[in-house]
Amino acid sequence: MTLALWKDLQRKQFAQNYVIVGEEEFLRNQTRKLIVENALTADELEFNLSVIDLEETPIEQAVEEMETFPFLGERRVVILQNAMFLTAASAGKSREKVEHQLDRLLNYLQNPADFTIAVFIVPYQKLDERKKITKALLKHSAVFQAKPLNEAELVRWSFDLADQSRVKIDPKASELLVHMTGNNLQSVAGEMEKLSLHVGEGETITEALVEKMVSKTLEQNVFALVDRIVRNQKLEAIQMYRELLVQKEEPIRILAAIARQYRIYAQVKHLSQSGYGVAQIASKLKLNPYPVKLAAQQMGTFTDEYLLQQIDELAEIDFKMKTGQGDKDMQLELFILKS
């Protein structure tokens, strides 16, 4: 993913019209925010920013706003939300909430107001480029695709964010960050801002810093815990387990997450032996490639028998916990020490 359009906005290089299309809400909102922040000063917002919902307001009324001269400023920004008439989605509805006189917009596009930046926001997967109005608007607009990013695109995007903040990020740190944020755009952006402020301009965000500063889910904590077990770092694993208990995590939930991790190890080992690569395994198991890659690197450290034994022992502990046999906290500690 490139952030060329964002960089143009920050340099105050504007198009006459923008079409922001896609289902990724964070990218839609961030692009809209950058247009407004860079096109208008704080003092101009009250008079020269209009936000219109096209599911409630006809397009001809919006065009009137676009043709209105700015007040105490050089330009106006008109945000046109839910421009669904540009998609195939509207064709499936028997009747829209409002009737749009689209010829009014077509005429405007032939002679647009040079002081207005119009931003059409389409929270839908794609435009219907067969429509006359869509073709005309695309001819006179800059288009931003706000689509969900895959893991590889998010890693590349983290490098762009680092560059914007004038810091560097280690490739392994970037992979870990994407994994720990669950491939969530907003979380990646928020954590990158925090990490960039911490290291300071010109410095490098390391894998160790990401591990230390980015908050973890239960699954990610358990992934690290099981990693310590299979590396025979049992005291560290015990410490991590006790920290989870301090955080009020229930032993039975921790147990379920540990069992899931061992099943993932078993699946990765089986698929690796069958000739599948990391990307193929991640796709087949619907997992982030990062933990799959780490699991694949450890395949030589344990046998199939070891994995099956661990899964069986965890199933037995699960039965004991659910039937009230023994101390729940102690049973998992003993499992870690014996593993």
N, C-alpha and C positions, 0 to 999 in steps of 0.2 A: 504494500500500500504506500502510495506517495502522499505527502502532505503539501503538494505544490500549490493547491488552491489556498490552503491556510497561510502559506508563506506569502502569497500575493496579497491576501487581506491584511496581513501584518505590515506589509510594505505600502498599504493603502492604494493598491492597484485593484480597482473594482470593475466588474462587469455591469452591464445595464440591468440584466436580470439574472437570477439564480434559480435553478431547480434542484432541490435537495430531495432525493428519492431513496427509499430503503427502509428496512425494518429495524436497523440498529439505532435505538433512541439516543444513546449517548453521542454518536457522531452527528446525528441531526441537530441536537441541541447545541453541541459545541460549535458547529459550523454557523448556525444562526447567531450564536453569541458573539463569535468573532466578527461577523459582518456588522452587527449593531455597534459593538465596542469600537471598531476601527473607522466606521463611517460617520458616527455621531459623537459629539462630546457629551459629557454628563449634563450640561446645561441645555442641550438640544433635544434630549430624550422626550421631555414632556410634550413638546410641540411638534416634533418631526418624526416620531415613531408611531406607526399605526399597526395594530395586530388585528387581523380579520379572520374569522373562522368561516371558510367557504361552505361548510355544511349548514351554516345558519344565515349567511349573508350572500346575496346574489353577486356575481362577478361584476356586473355593471356598477354597483355601488362601490366595489373595491377599485375599479378603474377611476372613478371620480376622486378617490383618495390619492391615487397615483398621479393624477393630473393637477392636484392642488399644490400651489407653490409653497416651498418651505418658509417657515417663520423664524426670523433671527438665526438663519443658518444657510449653508450652501446647498444642502441636499435633504431629501426625505428618504426614509426607509419604510417600506410597506411589507409586512410579513403576512403572507396568504397561507393560512394553515388548512390542511385537509383538502388539497386540490385534487380530489378523487376523480373529477371529470377527465383527468389526464390518463386514467388507467382503465383496464378492462373491468375492474371491480364494479364500477358504476353501471355497467351494461346489464349486470345480473339483478339489479334492483328494479322493481316495477315502477318506482317513482322516487326521485330524489326529494330531500327535505325542502330544497328551494330549486326554482327553475333559473338556470344561468343563460343569459343572452351572450353566447360565446362569440358572436360576431362583433360585439363591443370590444372584447379583448383582442380579437384578430385585427380590428382597425387600429387599436392602440399600439400593437406591436409594429405596425407599419410606420408609425410616427410617435415613438415613445417620448415621454418627458425626460429631458437629459439631466434633470435634477433629482430624479427618483430612482432608487434601487429597489426593485421588486423581487421578493424572495418567495418562491412557490415551494411549499413543503408537502411532500407526498409520502405518508407513512405506509408504503406498500412496496412489495418486492420489485416491481418494475412498471414502467410506463407502457401505455398502449400506443406504439409509434405508428399504428395504422390511422389513427385519428388525425383529422386536419388540424385541430387546435394543438395537438401535441407536436406535430411536425413543425408548425409555425413557431411555437414557443422554443423548441429545441434549437431552431435556426438562429434565434436571437438571445440565447442564454448560455451561461456556464452551468455545467451539470456536475453535481457532487453525488457519488454513489455511497450511500450510508448502509453498507451491507455488513453482516456479521463477518468477523475475520477468523480464519483458522489459526492453528497454533503457530505455523511458520510465519504467517503474515503479522501476527501479534508480536513475535520476536523481532521482526524487522521494524515494526512500528515503535517498539521500545527504544531502538537505536535512534529513530527520528526524534522521539521525545527527549532522549539524552542530549542529542545535538541541539535541540531548541533550548535546553536548559544549560548548555555549554559545559556539559560533563560527559564522561565516557562510561560505558557499561561493558563489563566483561561478557563474552558470549555465553559462558556457563551461567553467569548471574542472570542474564536475560531469560534463558530457558527455565531456570528455577523460579523466577518471578512470575512468568506466565503460568507455570504449573501451580504455584501457590495461590494465585488469584483466580484459579478455575476458569482460565480463558475469558475473563470478564473485562471488557474494554474500560469501563469506568474504574474498576479496581486497579487495573494496570496503570492508568493515568494518575490516579490518586497516590498510589505507592511510589511511582516514579517521581512525582513532585516532592514527596516526603524524603525519599532517598537522595535526590539531587540537592535539596536544601541541606541535608546532613553532611554530604561529602564536600560541597562547595565547588565553585567554578574551577574547571580545569582538572578536577580529580576524577577517580574511577570508582564506580560502584562495583563491588566484588561479590562473589558468590557467598562468602562468609557474612557480609553485611546484609544481604537479602535474607539469609537464613536467620539472622539475629533480629531484624527490624520488621519484617513483614509478618503480619498476624496469620496464624495457621488454623485450619479447620481440624476437627477430630481426625478425619481420614489422613490428613497430611502429618499430624503428630504421630499417628499410629504407623504410617509408612516409615517415618524416621525411627520409631521404636523397633519395628521388626527388622529394619536394616541393621540396627545395633545388635539384635539377637543373632542374626545370621553371620555377622562379623565377629561374633563371640565377645562383644563388648557388653557384658551382662550387667555390670554395675551402672553403666550409663543408661541401659535400658530400664533397669529398676528405678533409677532416678526420674527418668521421663514418665514412667508409669505413675509414680507417686505424685508428680507434678499435675498429671491429669486428674488424679483423685482430689488434689487440693483445689483444682478448678471446677469441682463438683460434677465431674463426668461419672456416670454410673458404670461400675465394673462390667455389667452385662453388655452395655453399649461398646465399651472398649474391647471386650471379648469378641463381639460380632465383627468389629472393624479389623481386629487382628486375624480372625479366621478368613475374612474376605481377602486380606493381603496375601495370606498363604495360598489361597485358591488362585489368586492372580499369578503368583510365582509358578504354581503348577501348570497353569494354562500357558504362560509365556514359555516355560521350559519345553512343554510338549510341542507348541507351534514352532519354536526355534529349531527343534530337532527335526521337524517336518519341512524345514527349508524356508519358512516365512521370515521376512525381514521385520525390523522394528516398526516401520510405518504400516506395513500390512497387519501386524499383530495389533497395533493400537487401533486401527480401523475395525478389525474383526471383533475385538473385545470392547469397542467404544470407550477407549481410555485415552488420556493425554499421553503423547509419545514420551514425555520426560520420564515418568516412573517405569514405563515399559523398557526404555533404554537402560535404566539403572538395573532393573530386574534381569535383563538379558546379560548384562555384564557380570552378574553373580551366579550364572547358571552352573558354573563349575564348582561352586562352593558347597552344593548339597545334591543329594541323590533323590530319585523319585520316591524311594522308600522313606527317606527323611521327611519329605513334604507330606506324604500320606499319613505318616505317623503323627506329625504335628496337627494336621487337620482332624484326625481321629481323637487326639487328646483334647483338642479344643471343643469338639462335639461333646465329649464326656463331661468336661468342666461346665459347658452350657447346661447340660441336663442336671448336674448337681446344683448349680445356681438356681435354676428354675424350680427345683424341688426342695430348696431350702437345706441342702446338705453342705455343711462346712462354712467356713468364713470366705465370703466372696473375694475380698481384697487379697487375702493370703493365697488363695488358689491360683490366681494369675501370677503372683510373685514367684510361687514355686514353679509354675510352668516356665517362666522366663529363666530361672536359675537352672532348670533341668535341660533346657533346650540346647 
